Amino acid sequence: MKKAVSFALLLCLMLSLFAPSAFAADKKTMVIGDTTFNAENWEETIDPHRTYNGWPCIRYGVGETLVHYTDTMELEPWLATAWENDGNLTWTITLRDGVKFSSGRDMDAAAVKQCFEHLLENHDRAPGDTKITDIRADGQTLTITTSEPNPALMNYLGDPYGCIIDVDASDFETGVVVGTGPYKAVDMVTDDHLTLVPNEYYWNGEPKLDELTIRTISNGDTLSFALQSGDIDAAYGMAYEAYPNFENPAFQFSSIQTSRAFFGSMNMTSPIIRDPAVRKAVAMGIDKEGFVAVLLDGHGVVGHGAFPDGFSTFGGDRITTEAYDPEGAKAVLEAAGWVDTDGDGIREKDGVKLVIRWLTYPSRQELPLLAESVQASLKQIGIDVDINCTANRRQFLADMGSWDIYASALVTAPSGDPQYFFTTSCLPGQSYNFGAYENAHVNELMDQLAVEFDTDKRAELAIELQQAILDENAYVFCSFLQMNMISKSNVKNWTAHACDYYEVTVDLDIEE
């Protein structure tokens, strides 16, 4: 008997020693490397109520919104099953039954009301976008009143800042929030990593992974090596020159056309930029086709307007913009008095060299390449481009006297509606109007767009708005992102979407 007991105790001890490692071996994990999940991109946390932190919240499966976008950027139900407007100020939204936050709390109208009220108190763009003045909750019915007719309200509530979170359970100090998505965050270090585990209360199926890690890898070479070596299983933001490393059966690409534009905003307070001839010559002197074909190796689409050609009913193919014409650009500058008097190849006027201070940043790999392309093509017409490519761009943006053109990346139609771009980037005082652009006629058109419910009329107003800002050459749209996400061949259902959201879903899986 003593021997039997001793043997049993020894067996239990051995099982206790080996069980953890056996469990670890069975644990299904996945690691995604991302170049954009960092403070430089205003993605310090996953708190959707803070600047642009809603992007990682919705991308990584923590948060979900009331509506979902198809790949043709049309609205479909998600956390809301139906919505209607009374033709004026009131929206009635029916919420989905049976949804819980990862905290276990029911997602009812009272919880959504609390979330939206916190959003409106803390977010920089949401109050102006949504124009919400009152929210009422009754069971699973949410009634929203706006200060003025807002046809795009549901589109705006599909923006990442519209992720529905449990305000009571979220930690706004650290930025770790509690959502309704298939995964919940358990650890996060800004500019380093985010660790996710399944949401045991998820309403729409069972998550396939036991643990998912998002690693911030801002260096393109490091990202490429990490995927090749097996340190990560998938990559977002891979450098184009690295693509050949993954064009083999061990890896797979998921690609889609998006409305993420790479474009230059003119600093309308700059003495040089205020000269319309300079703006026109810059627009004529940038070789967009060459940039896409050579530096992007064809992995992009040439930009004409604020939206991709053929995009919905208000794409850039319906407007007129400056074509690449270096000889014509030279003539424009000559006529305006910009001439090269000292023979150094750079034009002058009234003793001032024609130097454009080009501000951009490195975390979007296309932007340094665009700066290089612009520098080369504008030099041919007598413009010197002084590039400042810095992760510290916020400091320079705050000093309007330190730059002339700011090149950035922006999803111009993240909600499938044209209003977003104009209100954020062309309206005085708004978050993305970095160049202090202001035009009374454009403002009037935006006022009309803001209250127009007819989709055809909205499209026509969007075309007229694009033409107005392009006629002034206040913006130069160079290209649009052809998004490619790369993963090992055993990764399943990691799919690129036109809105650039929804990377991590309940179906994301990895085969052992």
N, C-alpha and C positions, 0 to 999 in steps of 0.2 A: 504493500500500500504506500509506504514512504517513497519507494522508487517511482511509483506511478505518479504521485503528487509532485515529486521533484521534476519528473520528465514534463509534466503538464506546465509547471511553472517555467521551466526552461523554454518550452515551446511558445508560451505566451510572451516571454521576454524577446525571443527571436522575432516573433511576429510584430511586436511593438517596434523593434529596431528596423525591420525591413518594410513595414507597412507604409511609412511616409514616402520612401523612395518609390515604392510600387505605385502609390497614388499619384506621385508627381509624374511618373512615366505615362500614366493614363490621362493626365491633365491636358486638355486641348488648348494650346496657346497660339497667339499670332502677334506679330510685331509689324507695324506700319511706319515707315519713315516719311516725314513730311517736311518740306522746306519752308512752309508758310506759317506753321503754328508757333508764332513767336511774338514778342512785344513789338518788334519792328513793324509788323502788319496789324497792329492794334488787336492782336489775339493773345492777350496775356493770360486769360483764364477761359472758362466755359460759361461765364455769367452772361446771358443774352441781354441783360439790362445795362451792360457796360459797353459803350462804343460799338466795336465790331466783334466782340467776343461771342456773339451768337453763332458765328460761322462754325467754330469748332464744336459748339454745343449741338448743332443740327447735323454736322458732317459725321461726327463720331458716335451717333446713335444715342445720345443722352436726352436730347430734346426733340419734340415734335410740335408742329403747328396745327392750327385749325384746318388749313387747306394744304394740299399737296400739288406740286407742279408736274405735269406730264413733260415728256421731252419735246413737245411742241409748245411748251410754256402755257398750257391751259390749266385752269383750276379744276381740281377734283376733291371730293371729300377726304378728310383724314381724321382729325380729332373732332371735327364738326361733320355732321351728316347732311345738313341742309342750312341754307341762309336765304334771306329775302330782304329787299329794301322796299319801303313804302313809296318810293319815288321822290323822297325828300331827305329827311334827316335821320330816320329810324331804321335800324337793322335788327332783325330777329334771327338769332343763330341757335340751331338745335345741336346740342353736344352728343357725342357718341356715348351710349351706355356701356358700363362694364370696364371702363378704363381706370387704372390706378397709377399713381406715381410710384416710383421705386421705394418710397417711404411706406407704402401701403395705404396711403390716404386716397379716398375716392376723388376722381376728377369730375366734380360737378360744377354747376354754374358759379357757385359761391367761390370755389377755388380759382376758377378762371378769372372771375372779377377781381379777386385779390391780386392775382398775377398781373393783370393789365394795369391795375391802379399803381402797383409798385413800378411797373415799366414806365408809366407816364410820369412818375415822380422822379425817375433816375436817368432815363435815356435822353440823349441829346437830339435824336431825330424823330422818335416815335410821336411825340405830341403834335408836331407840325405835320407829319405825314398823315396820321389817323384822324386828327381834329376831333377826337373823342371828348365829350363834355360830361357824359353820364353813362353809367353802367348799372344794370339791374339784373339780379339773379333770381331765378325761380326754378328749382329742381335742375333739370338739364337744359333749361332755356335761358339764353343770355340775350338781353335787349340793350343795344348800344345806340346812343344818340350822339350825333356829331354837331359841331357848331355851324356847319354849312354842308350842303350836299357834297358827298365824297364818294364818287363812283368807284374809286380804286381801293376802298377800305379793305375788302377781303384780300386783294392782292398784297397790300401792305402787311396784313396780319399773317401772310405766308412768308414774310421776310424772316431771316434767322432771329431777329430781335423778338419776333412773335412766338418763340418757343414757350410752351406752357410749362411752368415750373411750380413746384410746391414752395411757396414763399416761406412758410413756417419751418420747413425742414432744410432749406438751402442755407449755405454759409456764405454770405456776401462779403465777409472779410477776406476769405481765401479765394473766393470766386468759384467754389465747388458747389454746383447747384443740383437739385433733385428734379428730374424730369419724368416723362412718361415713356421714353424710348426703350429699346431692348437692352441697353446697358446703363450702368450707373458708375460714376467715378468714385474710386476709393483712394486715389493718390494723384497729386499733380504738383509739378515743379515747373514754373514758367521758364520757357526757353530750353527745357530738357525733356520732360515726358508727361504723359497722362496714362494712368492705369485704370482699366475698366473691367468690371465683372458683370455677369448677367443680372438683369432686373427680374427677380423671381415673380413679380406681379405682372409681367408684360402681357398686354391684352391681345396681341396679334401673333401668337406662336411662341415657340421656345428658342431662345438664342442658342447658337451652335457652339460657341466658344466659351471655355471656362475662364479665360483671361485674355484681354486684348490690350496691347500697349501701343500708344502713339508716341514715337520718338521724334523730337525736333532735331532735324539734321539740315542745317541751313547751307552747308557747303555741297555743291553738286558732285564733286569728285568723291567726297566721303559717302554721299548717298548711293552713288553708283557702285562703289566698292562694297558697301554694306549689303546691297541686294545680291551682288555677284557671289559674295562670300557666304551668304546664308544667314548673316546677322539679323536681317529683316526679311519679311516675307512679301512685302509690297511697298511701292514707292509712289509718292505724289510729288510732282515738281521736278522730275528727272531732266537733266540737261540734255538738249537735243543731240549734242555731239556724242553722248553716251548711248543713244538708242541702238546703234549697231551691236553693242555688247549683249543686247537682249533679244535680238532677232533670231532666235533659235527655239527649238521645242521645249526647252527648260523654262521658258517664260512666256507671258502672254500680255497683250495690250488691250485696253478698253479705251476707245476713242470716241469723241463727239465734238461737234461744233458748238461753241458757246458765244455769249454776248460779252465776254470779258474783253474789253478794249484796251489797247496800248496806245496812248494818245498824249499829246502835249497841250497843256493849258497855258495860254499867254498871260503874262503878268501885265495887266492893263495899267499898272501904276509905273511901269518902267519907261523911262524916256525913249529908249530905242524901240520898245515894243509898241508904244503909242503911235509910232509912225506906221500908217496902214500899208505903205509900200514894203516895209520890212516884213510885216506879217504875211502879206501876199507872196513875197519872194520866198519866204521860208516854206509856205504851203506848196509852192510850185517847185521848190528845190529839193524836197525829200523824196528819195527814190523808194517808194513803198514796195513796189513789185520786187525790186532787187533785194530789199531787206527780207521779205518773206521767202523768196526763192533761194537766196544764198545763205544768209546768216541763220534763218530758221529752217533751212533745208526743206522748204515746202510745208512745214508743219504749222500752218497758220493760214489766215485768209486776209487779203488786202482790205483795209478799211477805207470807206468813203464818208459815210455819215456816222452818227452816234450808235447806229445799230447795224448788224451785219446785213449784207445784201440779201434780199429775199426773206428777211426775218419778219414773220407775221405779215402785217399789212403796212408796216411803217419802216421797212428796211432801207438801208443806205443806197440801194439801186434806184430809189425814187427821187433822189435829190441830185443837184449839180455841185460838184466840188472842183478844186484846182487839180488839173492833171500834172504829172511830172513833166516839167518843161524848163530845163536849166537855161536855155538860151532866152526864153521868155522872161525868166526870173531875173536874168542879168539886165534885160532891157527895162524892167520895172524899176530896178535899183538905180540904173543910170538916169532914168527920167526923174527920179526923186532926189538926184544930187549925190548919191552914194557912188563914188568913183575911187579907183586905186591910183592915187597920185604919186606914191613913192615906189611903186613897182614890186611890192612885197607879196602881192596876191590877195591882200585883204583891203576891202574898200574903206573909205573914210568920208566923213561929211562934217564940215565945220571943225576940223581937227579931231574928231572923235572916230576911233576905229570901230568898225562894225563887228563887234564881239558879242556873241550870244552866250550868256551863262546858263548852261543846261543842267538843271537839278533833277536827279533821279535816285534810285536806290537799288541795291543788289539782290534782294530776296526774291524778286520775280526775275527769273533768268533772262527773259526777253528784253528787259529794260536796259541793262548794260550793253546788250547787243544792238538795241535800237540807237543808243547814244553813239556807239561806234559808227553805225551806218550813217546817221545824220551828220556827224562830224565830217565824214569823208565826202558826202554828197554836197553839203552846203559850202565846203571849202572850194568846190569847183565853180561856185558862183560868186566867190569873194567874201564869204561870211566865215569868220573864225568862231568855232564852237568850243567853249571852255566847259568841260564836263566836271560836274561834282556829283559823283555816284557815292552816296553815303547812307549808312543805316541810321544816321542821326538827322534824317531829313526834316523832322519836325522842327528842330531848332532853326534851320534855314528857312523853312516855310513861314515861320513866325516873323522873320526879318525880310520884309518885302523888298528891301534894297539890296538883297544878296543874290537874287536870281532873276532870270528873264523868262525862261520857259521851264515848266515843271512837267516831266514825263512820268506818268503813273499808269497803274492797271486798275480798271474798274469794271465790274459787271454792270453794264448800263441798263439792263432790263431784268433784274433779278426776280421780279414778280410777274414777268410776262406783259407788263404794261409800260408804256413809254414815259409816264409822268415822273417816275423815280429819278431818271437822269437829270431832267431839267430842274426839278426842285432842289436836288442836292448840289448840282454843279453849275447852274446858270443863274440861280436866284441870289440876289445880294445877301450877304451875311450867312449863307448856308454852309454846311460842313465841308463840302467838296468844291466850293467856288474859291479855289486857292488864288486865282488870278484877279479877284475883285471885279469880275465881269458884271456889267450892268447895261441893260438896254430896255428902254421904256416899252417899246413894241413887243419885245420878248416877254416882258413881265405881263403885259396885257394878254398875250396868247396863253401864257401859263395860267392866268386867272380863268380863262375860258376852259382850258383843258381840265382844270381842277373840279369843275362842276358839270362837265358834259358826260352824260350817261350813254349816249349812242356810240357804239364801238367804231363805226365807220367814220363818224365825225372826229372821234378821238385820234384815229389814225391820220386823218388829214391835218389836224392841228399839229401832230407830232412831226409830220413832214415839213409843214410850214415853219415850225420852230427850228428844226435842223437846218433848213435853208437859211434862216435868219442869222444863226450863229456862224454858219460857214461863210456867208457873204461877207462877214466882218473878219473872217479868218481868226476868230478868237480861240478856236480849238483846231488841232490837226489830228485826225484819226488815222493812225498808221496801219494797224492790223488788229485782228481778233484771234483769240486763242482757239486752236484746235487741241483740245485737252486730251492728253494721253496719260492713263494710269497704268503702271507696269507692275506685274506680280509674278510670282512663281506659278508654274502650270498647275500646281495642286490647290491653288486658292480658287474658291468658288464664289460667284455672285458678288465680286467687288467691281462695281460698274460705274462708269462715268455718266453723269447726267448733264443736260444742257444748262441747268440752273447752277451747277457746281455745288450742289448739296448732296445729301443722302448717300454718302460713301459707305457708312457702316449701317447695315440693316440687319433685321433678325435672320436673314438668309445667308449672311456672310459666313463662310466656312473654309476650313482647310483640311485636306485629306492627309492622313498619316501615311 
